[in-house]
Amino acid sequence: MILIADSSALIALASCSSLSLLDALYKQVSIPQEVYDEVAVKGKQFSEELKSYLKDKIVQVDLDEFIISDDSLDLGELSAMVLYKKMKAHLLLVDDKKGRRIARLNDIKIIGSLGVLLLAKSKSLISEIKPFIIQMKKSEIHLAEEIVNYALRVAKEN
């Protein structure tokens, strides 16, 4: 399976030391240069971990590909969606609410950082998701409470 990742979910997974789960779950993880540029800013939280993890996962994209958008997407999200279409990927990793909505409009299958944790638990790569969520929250990653509660119910950790 090919997974294309956007910055929001990558930062969330980096905040709880879970980037390696992506390689365990997916055959290929790729990002556009624009996503790398967003997360690799010197001094930005988790930038060193993300630079190290992503250095060999960058794919160049041509933004002239057609994606239906309402101009609310940032360059990284737009590029990730174009790369998804170009590579005929299976999933787009994205946490941003607007990005998820636009992805659905473009028939792009999505998964978020909590979905990755749930999948990792179902494959016995981790035993619980709650410690990872706690770590994300400590890192000031914004997670909607209703989504967290839903994920904990699905994981039978509520």
C-alpha positions in Angstrom: 0.0 0.0 0.0 1.2 3.5 -0.8 0.6 6.2 1.7 1.0 9.9 0.9 1.4 12.1 4.0 0.6 15.7 4.9 2.4 17.7 7.5 -0.3 17.9 10.2 -0.5 14.1 10.8 3.2 13.7 10.4 3.8 16.2 13.2 1.2 14.5 15.4 2.9 11.1 14.9 6.3 12.6 15.5 5.0 14.1 18.8 4.5 10.6 20.2 7.5 8.9 18.6 5.3 6.9 16.2 6.7 7.7 12.7 8.2 4.2 12.5 4.6 2.8 12.6 4.1 4.2 9.1 6.9 2.0 7.6 5.5 -1.0 9.5 2.0 -0.5 8.1 2.6 0.7 4.6 4.8 -0.6 1.7 5.7 2.9 0.7 5.4 6.3 2.4 5.9 9.4 0.3 5.6 13.1 0.6 5.8 16.1 -1.8 8.7 18.5 -1.4 6.2 21.1 -0.1 5.3 19.0 2.9 9.0 18.4 3.6 9.6 22.2 3.5 6.7 22.8 6.0 8.0 20.3 8.6 11.8 20.7 8.2 12.0 24.3 9.3 14.9 24.8 11.6 13.8 25.2 15.2 10.2 24.1 14.5 8.9 21.4 16.9 9.9 17.9 15.8 11.7 19.2 12.7 14.9 17.2 13.3 13.0 13.9 13.8 10.9 14.6 10.7 13.8 15.6 8.5 15.6 12.4 9.4 12.5 10.2 8.8 11.4 11.9 5.6 14.7 12.6 3.8 14.3 9.6 1.4 10.6 9.9 1.0 10.3 13.1 -1.1 8.7 13.0 -4.5 8.5 16.1 -6.8 5.0 17.0 -8.1 3.6 19.3 -10.7 0.9 21.4 -9.2 -0.8 21.9 -12.6 -2.7 18.6 -11.9 -6.3 19.2 -11.3 -7.6 19.1 -7.7 -11.0 20.5 -6.7 -10.3 23.1 -4.0 -11.8 26.1 -2.4 -8.5 27.9 -2.0 -8.4 27.1 1.7 -5.7 24.4 1.3 -2.1 25.2 2.0 0.6 24.3 -0.5 1.5 21.1 1.4 -2.0 19.8 1.5 -2.6 20.6 -2.2 0.7 19.0 -3.2 0.0 15.9 -1.1 -3.3 15.5 -2.9 -1.7 15.9 -6.3 0.9 13.3 -5.4 -1.8 10.9 -4.2 -3.4 11.1 -7.6 -0.1 11.0 -9.5 1.1 7.8 -7.7 -2.3 6.2 -7.5 -1.8 6.0 -3.8 -4.1 4.0 -1.4 -4.4 6.6 1.4 -3.7 10.2 2.2 -2.5 10.8 5.8 -4.0 14.1 6.9 -5.4 15.5 10.2 -6.5 19.0 9.1 -10.3 19.2 9.0 -10.3 21.3 5.8 -7.8 19.1 4.1 -9.9 16.0 4.9 -13.0 17.7 3.5 -11.3 18.6 0.2 -9.7 15.2 0.0 -13.2 13.6 0.2 -14.4 15.9 -2.6 -11.6 14.6 -4.8 -12.3 10.9 -4.0 -9.2 10.6 -2.0 -9.2 8.0 0.7 -7.9 9.4 4.0 -6.6 8.3 7.4 -5.5 10.5 10.3 -2.9 10.1 13.0 -5.4 8.4 15.3 -6.4 6.1 12.5 -2.8 5.1 12.2 -2.6 4.3 15.9 -5.8 2.3 15.7 -4.5 0.3 12.7 -1.2 -0.3 14.5 -3.1 -1.6 17.6 -5.2 -3.9 15.4 -2.0 -5.3 13.9 -0.5 -5.8 17.4 2.3 -3.2 16.7 1.3 -1.4 19.8 -0.8 -2.6 22.8 -2.7 0.7 23.5 -3.3 4.0 21.8 -4.1 6.1 24.9 -0.4 6.7 25.9 0.3 8.0 22.4 -2.7 10.3 22.6 -1.6 11.6 26.0 1.9 12.3 24.5 0.3 14.2 21.5 -1.7 16.4 23.9 1.4 17.2 25.9 3.0 18.4 22.7 0.2 20.8 22.1 -1.1 18.9 19.1 -4.8 19.8 18.7 -7.1 16.8 18.7 -10.8 17.2 18.8 -12.2 15.6 22.0 -15.0 13.9 20.1 -12.5 12.2 17.8 -10.2 11.2 20.7 -13.2 9.7 22.5 -14.3 7.9 19.4 -10.8 6.4 18.8 -10.6 5.3 22.5 -14.0 3.6 22.2 -13.0 1.8 19.0 -9.8 0.7 20.7 -11.8 -0.4 23.7 -9.7 1.9 26.0 -12.4 4.2 27.2 
